[in-house]
């Protein structure tokens, strides 16, 4: 297995960005993109010339294939991305703004394939092939099982003398939305 500089763990979604201003219910045209906090980090690092791997789950659907195609275009290793036949890839819709205000973003990710990440998705050989592990509060807030994966990965990397990095930032509204779905609003401890 090729050695990697950095591995990230998280969720990617298809993102539909409005091409015109207005209420999302009335906008008729959108551009399709890929979105995800950890994938954004992976993309930036790959563009800087680092060898990057991304760990996640995507649905066996068109959005999942779109995410995998986007990874390939950016040169991000996807050997540890599971294709899930039971759960779909999430997506989001984002409004266009012109006056400097924040766009409206609506997430459709509850029960997504990535929310079913768990310690079962941990492959020791893949993780320990990397020098660094990048984790974020967004992935930690997906589900209890996703949090457990991050915690396990951080412990293994630390025991191997590797460098786990945890960025506690969370996407606006991600934790609050999870709370309404029955999850906790703040992790009681941080992974790693």
Buried (B, 14 or more C-beta within 10 A) or exposed (E): EEEBBBBBBBBBBBBBBBEEEEEBEEBEEBEEBBBBBBBBBBBEBBEEEBBBBBBBBBBBBEBBBBBBEBBEEBBBBBEBBBBBEEBBBBBBBBBBEEEEEEEEBEBBBEEBBBBBBBEEBBBEEBBBBBBBBBBBBBBBBBBEBBBBBBBBBBEBBEEBEBEBBBBEEBBEEBBEBBEEEEBEEEBEEBBB
